[in-house]
């Protein structure tokens, strides 16, 4: 784990550990490993309807350990990203790691119905399908994750291990709403599900010409919890990169609990590190936890009142970063301290600037907006 943390600048979290944040994990279940420290807040078994947590495959336990393991069995050596979060494993895959779309959808429905009860903020989905009939944005799996996103959940999905050809993002990672995660280090030859693989991380674009993945993280030879007491094991693939992102988001939400899922997605984009790969391989770039959690990244701006296209805002501070949502489009701007700032969007000029698939960054200056 530490080599992965080093790559994403995640060794120092300034005391953040994800406390109070619920992370649901749709996978093969979860073994109650010592490193999870009684933090399995709930367990739902869609496959066999059992009541107590278990994992007859090991994949789900490994993912949970990356997100929230304490590393206690090895004196912290294999500590996860957010060891203070609580986990809600949903077993949707059998002992071979196979499953049905209907079970994944049932798991998503359970999460949506119980999200307030367990304060579920994040859904980690390190599973996917590459069946051609599921590759449409209108497929049941995509509609299922979109519904979870629309409910306010941060949905983080693996890009799949079907690369390196273009158009190899698995479903539901093709959804334009969710955060799709690829591997930053798939140039290394590794064992993925019993096969030696290289350049395996799923690449975009999707059939709808959406650039995917959104972000990448290390996924090669990650050591995490095994489905046996006190044991660890190594696994590789986008399934392992995805919980690195989910854990980092748990830290972000602990620091800024009022953030929406759209806020989270935009902060990931703005803090990602460009590593020089094609956009349909790296997306925004490499997860950079240090930049993601930096103090200056997010300061909420109180809204005093709104009138028409204008919003009257105030902030006590110096130069800060502000977030603004308007008609489902997001942008960021910086502004020096003034007692009041009046932000006006004129339909003939500025809305045209915002109505782009990727909202531009805007800098507030006397006289209007400009891109930077």
N, C-alpha and C positions, 0 to 999 in steps of 0.2 A: 504493500500500500504506500509506503513512504516514497518510493520512486515515482509513483503516479502523483502523489501530492506535490512532490518537488517540481514536476513538470507543469502543474497548474498553479504553482506558487501558493499552495494551500497548507503549508506547515505552521503558519502563525495566523490564528483566527481571532486574536485579541479577545479571548474569553467566550466567543460565541460557540455554541455546541448544538444548536437546533432545538433547545428546550421549548416544550409546548407545541411544537409543530408536528402534526400527524402526517405520515407518509404511507400511503397505500401502495402495496406491491402486488401487481397481477403477475403470478408466476406459478411455480410448482409447489408453493407452500413455504413454510419456514420451520426449521428445527429450533427448539428452544435452547440455543447455544448459550453458554455462560457469558459470552461477550455482549449478548443482547440484554442481559441484566434486568430481566423481568419487564422489559419495555415493549413487549408484544401486547398492545392495548386491546386488540380484538383479532379474531381469526375467523375466516369464512371459507368453507370447503365446498366449492361448487361441484367438484368431481365425485367425491365419495360421501359427502354430507357428514363427515366426522366433526366432533366438537372441539377437540384439543389440537393445538398446533403440531404439525408434523411436515416432513418433506421427504418423500420417498425417491427423490431424484438428486437433490443437492443444489440445483441451479438457483432456486429462489432464496435459499439460505445464504448462498454466496453473495447474491445481490443485496440482501438485507444487511449483511455484514459490511459491505462497501458503503452503504448509506449511513448505518448507525452503529456498527460494532465498536466496542470499547477497546478491544485488543487485550483485555484483562488476562486471558489465558497465556499470553506471551509478553506480559509486562508492557503492554501498549504498543508493541511492535506493529501489529496489524490493525491499528485503530482506524475506524471508518471516518467519513467526512463530518458527520453530524452525530456524535455519540450521545447527545442528549435528547434527540428526537424520539417520538414513539412510533412504532411500526404497526401497520395493519395489513398483514399478508392475506391475499385472496388466492386460494388454490384453484387455478383454471386449467392447469396442465397435469397430465398423468405422470407415472413414474418414468416413462420414456421421454418425457418432455414434449409430448404431443397433446393436442386438444382440439376443441371445436370453437368456431366463431360464436356459437350460441352461448357457450360457457363464458367466454370473454365478455360478451354483452351482458350476461347475467351478473358477472362480477362488477362491471361498471355500474349497473343499476343499483347493486347493493351499496357501492361506495357513495353514489349520489343520495341514496335514502338515509345513509348513516353519517354523512360528512360532518354535520353539525354536532352530533353526539360525540364523535371522537376527534373533532377539530382537524379533519382531513383537509390539508391544503394542497398536497402534491400527490399525483398518481404516477408511479413508475411502471412502465410497460416495456420490459425487456423481452418481448415476444413479438412475432410477426408472421405474416403469410405472404407468399409470393405467387399464389394462385392467380391466374390471369383474370378470373371473374371477380376477384376482390380488388383489382387495381384501379377501379373507378372511384372518384370522389363521392359518388352516390352509393357506394357499397355500405353494407350494414355496419362493418367495423369502423369505417370513417365517420359515419353518422353517429355511432356510439361515442367515440372520443370527442367529437365536436359538441355533442350534448353535454358531456362532462365539462368541457372547456367553457361552454356557455353558462354553466352553473357557477363558474368562478374558480374551478379547480385548475391548478397548473399541471398540465398533462405532458409528461416527458417520455418519449418513445424512441426505441432503438431503430437505427436506419437499416439494420439487417446485415447479414454476412454474404450477400449474393454478388458483390463487386468482382472485378473492377469495371465492368461495362456500364455505360450510362443507362439510366432508367431502371436501376436495380434497387431502389428503395422499397422496402417491404411495407405492406399494409398492417397497421394504420398509420405508419410514419409518413405516408404520402399526404396526410391531411395538412392543409395550409395553415390551420390554426395552432396545432400542437407544436411543441419543441422537439425536433427530430435530431438525434445525436449519432454521429459517426465516430470512427476511430481516427485519432491523430497519428498513430504509430503502426498502421497496418502494413507498413513496409517490412516489418519484422515477421519472419516465418514463425507461426505458432500452431498449436493444436487447438482446433475449434470443433467441439463435439466429435472428437475421435478422428478428425481429418487434418492433415498438415495443410495450412493455408497461408497465402500471402496476398496483399492487395485485395482483401476481401470486403472491406467496408462498403456498404451500399452507396451508390452515386445517383445523383439526379441527372436531368430534371425528371419530374413526374410526368405522367401522360397529359396532365393539364398544363405542362410547361412551367411548373413551379420549381424554383431553385431549392434543392434539398441536398444534404442535410442542413439544419440551421447552425449547428455548432459541432465541434469535435472535442474529444477528450481521450486520454490514454486508455487503451483496452487490451494491451498485450501482457500476458502473464501476471495478472493481478492476483495477489494472495488475499484470501478472505476466509470467512467461516465455512467449515464443512458441516454436513448433516450428521456429525458424530460429536460426542462430548469432548470439548477441549481441543478439537482438531481443526486444522486449516488446510486449504487446498488452493491450487492455482488454476485459474480459468482465463480464457481470452475471448475477445469478440466485442461487437458493439453492445452486447448485453452487459458487459462490464464497464464500458464507457458511460452508459446511460445513468447508472446510479451515482457516478461521480458528479454529474450535473444535478441530479435530484438532491443529493446531500448538500451541495453548495447553495442550492435554492432554499433549502431548509434554514441554513445560516442566514441568508439574506432576509427571509421572512421573520426570523426571530428578531433581527435588527429593525426591520421595518414591517411590522405586522399589518399595516393598513394597505400594503401594496396589493394591487390587483394582478391577475395573471398576465394581463397585457403589459403592465409595468415591468414585471419580472422578465418577460420576453425582450422588451426593449433594452433593459439594463444588461442582459446577457449580450445582446448585439453590440451595445456601445462599449462594453468592457472586453470583448473577445480580442485575442491577439492574432493578427494576420500572420500565417506561417508560410505564405507564398504558394499554396496549392490552388488548383482550380476551384472556382466558387461551388461547383457541383460536387466537390469532394470535401472541402473544408467549411462551406457555408460562410458564416461571419468570421470564423477562425477558431483558435484554440481557447477553451475555457481558461480564464485567468481569475482565480478566486480572489487574489489580493486586490485587483482592480475592481472586481464585482462588489466587494465589501468596503471599498474605500469610503471615507467619511463624506467626501464631496460629491459622491455619485448621485445621491438622492436626498433632497430635502422637500417635504411636502409643502405646498403653497396653499394657504387658506383662501377660499373664495369668499369675497365679501358679498357680491351680488352679481347677477348677470342681466344684461339688457341686449336683446336682439343678437347680433353677431359679436357683440363686445362682452368682455368679462373683466370686472374690476377686481384687482388682486393686490395683496399687500404682503410684505415680508420684512422682518427685522433682521438684517444681516448685511453682509457685504456682497461680493460676487458669488452667486449660487447657481446651481443647476435646477431648473424647474421642469415639471412634467405637465403637459396639458393634453386633455382629451377633447376632441371636437368631432361630433358626428362619426364616431367609431374610428377616427384617424388620430394617430399619436405623433407628437413631435417634442423635441427638447429645445430649450433656448437658454442662454445665459443673460443675466441682467445685473447691472450694478444696483446697489441699494438706493431706493427712493421710497418715500412714504407710501406712495400709491403708484401702481402701474396699470395703465389701461391697455388691454390687448384687444385689438379689433381685427376681425377677419372680414375682408371685403370680398364679396362673391365674385366680382369681376377680375380679381387679381390673386389674392392669397389662397382662396379655396382651391384654385387651379393648381397652386404649388403643393398643396397637401394631398390632393386626390391622386396620389401615386401609390403603387403597390408597396413600396418601401418608403415610409414617411421620411422626408428630409429633416436634417437638423437645421434649426433656424436660430440666428443670433439677433436679439433685439437691439436695435439702434435707433437713435432719433430719426424719425421719418419713415420707419417701416421695418420690414424683414428682409433678410438675405440669407442665402444658403452658405454653409461653411463646412 
